[in-house]
Amino acid sequence: MIDKNYIIGVDGGNSKTDYFLFDIQGNFVDHIHTGTCSHEQFPDAYLSSFRIMNENIQHLLTRNQLTMDHIAAGAFGLAGADIPSQKENLCHVIEHIGFTHYAIDNDSFLGVKAGSEKGFGICSINGSGSSTGGISPSGKRLQVGGVGSELSGDEAGGFFLARKVLRAVYDFFYRMGPETGMTEPVMKLLQIPSKELFIEYTLNGIQKRTSPTTKLVQILFSAADNGDSVALNILDNTAKQLAYSTVGCMHNLDFEHEVDIILAGSVWVKAESPLLLQNFKNHIANLTNHSCNYILLQVPPATGAVLWALELAYGHPVNLDTRLKVIEAVEQHGSL
């Protein structure tokens, strides 16, 4: 009988995927960094997800003289694993690859495993998009939002905030909106010669996906720091929506008094102003009596996939020494 002495952790985003192979002592073996495996990015959806993941996992195994028979567990954090039917289809994909002991969920759950030494908590993702994932002390999981819709409170993330900046300038020009200090920097950034051409230039950028999201969000934070009321209102609304999703997730799971809240994604991690986080904390304090520990995720989310897979292999969370060893290895070989 072949010993199952290895695990695989996969962090599959909308643009890139990291496949990590570790042994069950938490030692790094190999890593592949490549393009997306998300079913949402391909015309044939789950067929492409299977083909791409299977090719990369088989390559990872064969170049290390291993097969799926050597794999004790796998953990997958995948973009597009948002609703039950998607997760069910992705389970079929993973089982077809050959995994029998595995966990699969939205990539927000990787932030919980990567950021909390306890292995449970709430992860608020505020990157290009937004989602919230919670894992309770008993292992129950819940995702709130993450489907790219205001229907589920996804009123955060760089794409959303950039559009709100453009909307604020348009409102000032044409919809009786208040004057805002964001107008001049936006016109200069987008090289728009007059307000009459504003909507043409901005729509063209959005449709061609050339709109400079990061720089627009930087304009927003800068204006808020300077006391611009329009920018402050945008940030406060986003903070409130993120807090509602976080506390809603918390209260629908069986957390006790203390909860780790992990903050992940570029808007959280690279924010150039403290205002969003301050407002987020204030709204959470008004919504719950839980004691919240805020943890800014500074390690690659793929760390969470490796730690989760090891946890599945062990039947319990990894010890601190193994955790630190995994974090160091993934930081060395992976990407944020």
C-alpha positions as CSV (number, residue, x, y, z in Angstrom):
1,M,0.0,0.0,0.0
2,I,1.3,3.4,-1.0
3,D,1.7,5.9,1.9
4,K,-0.3,9.1,1.5
5,N,2.5,11.5,2.6
6,Y,1.7,14.6,0.5
7,I,-0.9,17.3,0.2
8,I,-1.9,19.8,-2.5
9,G,-3.2,23.3,-2.0
10,V,-4.7,25.3,-4.8
11,D,-5.5,29.1,-4.9
12,G,-7.4,29.6,-8.1
13,G,-8.2,33.3,-8.9
14,N,-9.8,34.9,-11.9
15,S,-6.4,35.7,-13.4
16,K,-3.9,33.3,-11.9
17,T,-3.6,30.0,-10.0
18,D,-1.1,28.7,-7.6
19,Y,-0.7,24.9,-7.1
20,F,1.4,23.9,-4.1
21,L,2.8,20.4,-3.3
22,F,3.9,19.8,0.3
23,D,4.7,16.7,2.3
24,I,2.5,16.1,5.4
25,Q,5.3,17.4,7.7
26,G,4.8,20.8,6.1
27,N,7.9,20.8,3.9
28,F,7.7,22.5,0.6
29,V,8.1,20.2,-2.4
30,D,7.0,22.0,-5.6
31,H,4.9,24.9,-7.0
32,I,3.3,25.9,-10.2
33,H,2.2,29.4,-10.9
34,T,0.0,29.8,-14.0
35,G,-3.2,31.3,-15.4
36,T,-6.7,31.0,-14.3
37,C,-8.6,27.8,-13.8
38,S,-11.9,29.5,-13.1
39,H,-14.9,28.1,-15.0
40,E,-16.3,31.6,-15.4
41,Q,-13.5,32.5,-17.7
42,F,-14.1,29.8,-20.4
43,P,-16.9,29.1,-22.9
44,D,-17.0,25.4,-21.9
45,A,-16.9,26.3,-18.2
46,Y,-16.2,23.3,-16.0
47,L,-14.7,21.2,-18.8
48,S,-11.9,23.8,-19.1
49,S,-11.6,23.9,-15.3
50,F,-11.0,20.1,-15.2
51,R,-8.6,20.1,-18.1
52,I,-6.5,22.9,-16.8
53,M,-6.4,21.8,-13.1
54,N,-5.8,18.2,-14.1
55,E,-2.9,19.1,-16.4
56,N,-1.2,21.2,-13.8
57,I,-1.7,18.8,-10.9
58,Q,-0.6,15.8,-13.0
59,H,2.5,17.8,-14.1
60,L,3.2,18.7,-10.4
61,L,3.0,15.1,-9.4
62,T,4.8,13.4,-12.3
63,R,7.9,15.7,-12.2
64,N,8.2,14.6,-8.5
65,Q,7.7,10.9,-9.3
66,L,4.3,10.9,-7.5
67,T,0.7,9.9,-8.3
68,M,-2.7,10.8,-6.8
69,D,-2.3,7.7,-4.7
70,H,0.4,9.6,-2.7
71,I,-2.0,12.5,-1.9
72,A,-3.5,12.5,1.6
73,A,-5.7,15.6,1.1
74,G,-6.3,18.7,-1.1
75,A,-7.7,22.1,-0.4
76,F,-9.1,24.4,-3.2
77,G,-10.0,28.1,-2.9
78,L,-11.5,28.9,-6.2
79,A,-12.9,32.1,-7.7
80,G,-16.4,31.3,-9.0
81,A,-17.3,28.9,-6.2
82,D,-20.0,31.2,-5.0
83,I,-23.3,29.3,-5.0
84,P,-24.2,25.7,-4.2
85,S,-24.6,24.6,-7.8
86,Q,-21.1,26.0,-8.7
87,K,-19.6,24.3,-5.7
88,E,-21.3,21.0,-6.6
89,N,-20.0,21.1,-10.1
90,L,-16.5,21.9,-8.9
91,C,-16.6,19.0,-6.5
92,H,-17.2,16.8,-9.5
93,V,-14.2,18.3,-11.2
94,I,-12.0,17.7,-8.2
95,E,-13.2,14.2,-7.7
96,H,-12.6,13.5,-11.4
97,I,-9.0,14.6,-11.0
98,G,-8.7,11.9,-8.3
99,F,-9.2,13.6,-4.9
100,T,-11.1,11.7,-2.3
101,H,-10.3,13.8,0.8
102,Y,-10.6,17.5,0.0
103,A,-12.2,20.8,0.8
104,I,-13.4,23.3,-1.9
105,D,-14.9,26.7,-1.4
106,N,-14.6,30.3,-2.5
107,D,-11.2,31.8,-2.3
108,S,-12.2,34.1,0.6
109,F,-12.0,31.0,2.9
110,L,-8.3,30.8,2.3
111,G,-7.8,34.1,4.0
112,V,-9.3,32.6,7.2
113,K,-6.8,29.7,7.2
114,A,-3.9,31.9,6.2
115,G,-4.6,34.7,8.6
116,S,-5.9,33.1,11.8
117,E,-3.7,30.8,13.9
118,K,-7.0,29.3,15.3
119,G,-8.0,28.2,11.8
120,F,-11.4,29.9,12.1
121,G,-12.8,33.4,11.8
122,I,-14.2,35.8,9.1
123,C,-12.3,36.9,6.0
124,S,-13.4,40.2,4.4
125,I,-12.0,40.4,0.9
126,N,-11.7,43.9,-0.5
127,G,-9.6,43.6,-3.6
128,S,-10.7,44.1,-7.2
129,G,-14.0,42.7,-6.0
130,S,-15.5,41.9,-2.7
131,S,-16.7,38.8,-0.7
132,T,-16.9,37.6,2.9
133,G,-16.2,34.1,4.1
134,G,-16.5,32.7,7.6
135,I,-15.4,29.4,9.2
136,S,-16.8,28.8,12.7
137,P,-15.0,27.0,15.6
138,S,-17.2,23.9,14.7
139,G,-16.1,24.0,11.1
140,K,-19.3,25.4,9.6
141,R,-18.7,27.7,6.6
142,L,-20.7,30.5,5.1
143,Q,-20.1,32.9,2.2
144,V,-21.8,36.3,2.1
145,G,-21.7,38.1,-1.2
146,G,-19.0,37.6,-3.8
147,V,-21.3,37.4,-6.8
148,G,-20.5,40.9,-8.1
149,S,-23.9,42.3,-7.4
150,E,-25.4,45.0,-5.1
151,L,-28.1,42.4,-4.6
152,S,-25.8,40.7,-2.1
153,G,-24.0,43.7,-0.7
154,D,-20.9,43.6,-2.9
155,E,-20.5,47.4,-2.7
156,A,-16.7,47.4,-2.2
157,G,-13.6,46.4,-4.2
158,G,-11.6,48.5,-6.6
159,F,-13.9,48.1,-9.6
160,F,-16.9,49.3,-7.5
161,L,-15.1,52.2,-5.9
162,A,-13.6,53.4,-9.2
163,R,-17.1,53.5,-10.7
164,K,-18.4,55.4,-7.7
165,V,-15.6,58.0,-8.2
166,L,-16.7,58.4,-11.9
167,R,-20.4,58.5,-10.8
168,A,-19.6,61.3,-8.3
169,V,-18.0,63.5,-11.0
170,Y,-20.9,62.8,-13.4
171,D,-23.4,63.6,-10.7
172,F,-21.7,67.0,-10.1
173,F,-21.7,67.7,-13.8
174,Y,-25.2,66.7,-14.7
175,R,-27.3,65.4,-11.8
176,M,-27.3,68.3,-9.3
177,G,-24.6,66.4,-7.3
178,P,-22.4,68.3,-4.8
179,E,-19.1,69.7,-5.9
180,T,-16.2,67.3,-5.2
181,G,-12.4,67.7,-5.1
182,M,-12.2,64.5,-7.2
183,T,-13.4,66.2,-10.4
184,E,-10.1,67.9,-11.4
185,P,-7.8,64.9,-10.7
186,V,-10.2,62.6,-12.6
187,M,-10.4,64.8,-15.6
188,K,-6.6,65.1,-15.6
189,L,-6.0,61.4,-15.1
190,L,-8.3,60.4,-17.9
191,Q,-7.2,63.3,-20.1
192,I,-10.8,64.4,-20.7
193,P,-10.8,67.8,-22.4
194,S,-14.3,68.9,-21.3
195,K,-17.3,67.8,-19.3
196,E,-19.3,67.3,-22.5
197,L,-16.9,64.4,-23.3
198,F,-16.9,63.0,-19.8
199,I,-19.4,60.2,-20.4
200,E,-17.9,59.2,-23.7
201,Y,-14.3,58.9,-22.3
202,T,-15.4,57.0,-19.2
203,L,-17.7,54.6,-20.9
204,N,-15.0,53.8,-23.5
205,G,-12.5,53.1,-20.7
206,I,-15.0,50.8,-18.9
207,Q,-16.1,48.9,-22.0
208,K,-12.4,48.4,-23.1
209,R,-11.3,47.6,-19.6
210,T,-8.6,50.2,-19.7
211,S,-10.0,52.4,-16.9
212,P,-7.2,53.0,-14.3
213,T,-8.9,51.4,-11.3
214,T,-6.1,51.7,-8.9
215,K,-5.4,55.4,-9.6
216,L,-9.1,56.3,-9.4
217,V,-9.2,54.6,-5.9
218,Q,-6.1,56.6,-4.9
219,I,-7.9,59.8,-5.9
220,L,-10.9,58.7,-3.7
221,F,-8.7,58.0,-0.7
222,S,-6.7,61.3,-1.1
223,A,-9.9,63.3,-1.4
224,A,-11.3,61.6,1.7
225,D,-8.2,62.4,3.6
226,N,-8.6,66.0,2.6
227,G,-12.2,66.1,4.0
228,D,-14.1,65.9,0.7
229,S,-17.6,65.1,1.8
230,V,-18.5,63.1,-1.4
231,A,-15.4,60.9,-1.0
232,L,-16.1,60.4,2.7
233,N,-19.7,59.3,2.0
234,I,-18.5,56.8,-0.6
235,L,-15.9,55.3,1.8
236,D,-18.4,55.2,4.7
237,N,-21.0,53.4,2.6
238,T,-18.4,50.8,1.5
239,A,-17.3,50.4,5.1
240,K,-20.9,49.9,6.2
241,Q,-21.7,47.3,3.5
242,L,-18.5,45.4,4.4
243,A,-19.4,45.5,8.1
244,Y,-23.0,44.3,7.4
245,S,-21.6,41.3,5.4
246,T,-18.9,40.5,8.1
247,V,-21.3,40.7,11.0
248,G,-24.1,38.9,9.1
249,C,-21.7,36.1,8.4
250,M,-20.6,36.1,12.0
251,H,-24.1,35.9,13.4
252,N,-25.2,33.1,11.0
253,L,-22.4,30.9,12.3
254,D,-21.7,29.6,15.8
255,F,-19.0,31.9,17.0
256,E,-18.5,32.6,20.7
257,H,-17.5,35.9,22.1
258,E,-14.1,36.4,20.3
259,V,-13.7,36.5,16.5
260,D,-10.7,37.0,14.3
261,I,-11.5,39.2,11.3
262,I,-9.0,38.9,8.5
263,L,-8.7,41.7,6.0
264,A,-7.5,40.6,2.5
265,G,-7.3,42.1,-0.9
266,S,-5.5,45.0,-2.4
267,V,-7.9,47.8,-1.1
268,W,-7.5,46.5,2.4
269,V,-3.8,45.7,2.3
270,K,-2.6,48.6,0.2
271,A,-5.0,51.3,1.4
272,E,-3.3,54.7,1.6
273,S,-5.8,56.0,4.1
274,P,-6.9,54.7,7.5
275,L,-10.4,56.1,7.1
276,L,-12.0,53.0,5.5
277,L,-10.7,50.6,8.2
278,Q,-11.7,53.1,11.0
279,N,-15.2,53.3,9.6
280,F,-15.4,49.5,9.2
281,K,-14.4,48.9,12.8
282,N,-16.9,51.6,14.0
283,H,-19.8,50.0,12.1
284,I,-18.9,46.5,13.3
285,A,-18.8,47.8,16.9
286,N,-22.3,49.1,16.5
287,L,-23.6,45.9,15.0
288,T,-22.2,43.2,17.4
289,N,-21.1,42.6,20.9
290,H,-18.4,40.1,19.8
291,S,-14.8,41.0,20.6
292,C,-13.1,41.3,17.2
293,N,-9.4,40.9,16.5
294,Y,-8.4,42.6,13.2
295,I,-5.7,40.9,11.2
296,L,-4.3,42.4,8.0
297,L,-3.4,39.5,5.7
298,Q,0.2,40.0,4.7
299,V,0.9,36.5,3.4
300,P,-0.2,34.9,0.1
301,P,-3.7,33.5,0.3
302,A,-2.3,30.2,-1.1
303,T,-0.9,29.7,2.4
304,G,-4.4,29.1,3.5
305,A,-4.9,26.3,0.9
306,V,-1.7,24.5,2.1
307,L,-2.6,24.9,5.8
308,W,-6.2,23.7,5.1
309,A,-5.0,20.6,3.3
310,L,-2.6,19.8,6.1
311,E,-5.4,20.2,8.6
312,L,-7.5,17.8,6.6
313,A,-4.7,15.3,6.5
314,Y,-4.1,15.6,10.3
315,G,-7.7,15.9,11.4
316,H,-6.8,19.0,13.4
317,P,-5.1,22.4,12.8
318,V,-1.3,22.5,12.4
319,N,1.0,23.5,15.2
320,L,2.7,26.9,15.2
321,D,6.1,25.6,14.1
322,T,4.5,23.9,11.0
323,R,2.4,26.9,10.3
324,L,5.4,29.3,10.3
325,K,7.3,26.8,8.1
326,V,4.5,26.8,5.6
327,I,4.1,30.6,5.6
328,E,7.8,31.0,5.0
329,A,7.8,28.6,2.1
330,V,4.8,30.0,0.4
331,E,6.1,33.6,0.8
332,Q,9.3,32.5,-0.9
333,H,7.7,30.6,-3.8
334,G,4.2,32.2,-4.1
335,S,2.7,35.6,-4.8
336,L,0.4,37.9,-3.0
